[in-house]
């Protein structure tokens, strides 16, 4: 009975979380970032991204993946036969893991929001998954992204839903015995859409996924049913697709 009680208490008490900046956190996470079969957010992001990508013509296009990480979405993009796919990320550790998987990949480490070394109108499409909430000055960043795109350019964005972040949701991973949270900034979806609209983009598609019963097992496997109970029914991830007029 004592053991049962201890396990119950353990399941109800969240472990302490240490927050780290984006670069430090992802450099730590890089070594085992691809070994997360039970990560709900990565599972949902893959599902959402593939849905947004479906029906789009990428053949022969120049694609930029901003916040590419280890290239999680690259198989789906390569299946669409782009002319080029360039990965941008703040984390040298993540880019190193990507290069191990794709030795010929074109990658660049992000120095700031402006992408000053990249010429105007270099790409037909920008994709950015689970990234924008890591950017403090989102208006500056999105303005630069728009500069990188050609006339008729397209943008796909997915990320943690700001409602979830506003309620205290965190982007976490285990490192040794520690639970690390990656620093986020809260950007309402309408502000992102407005910033892109101001640069000539029209919203084509917007989707979101809410936590429901089908996801309960992910939380149970992570000994985090208390988190499921807190957030069930709330949107956890969103995706938008916009095209320049």
Buried (B, 14 or more C-beta within 10 A) or exposed (E): EEEEEEEEEEEEEEEEEEEBEBBBBBBBBBEEBBEBEEBBBBBBBBEBBEBBBEEBEBEEBBBBBBBBBBBBBBEBBBEBEBEBBBBBBBBEBBBBBBBEEBEEBEBBEBEEBEBEEBEEEBBBBBBBBBBBBBBEEBBBBBBBBBBBBBEEBBBBBBBBBBBBBEEEBBBBBEBEEEBBBBBBBEBEBEBBBEBBBEBBBEEBBBBBBBBEEEBBEBBEEBBBBEBBEBBBEBBBBBBBBBBBE
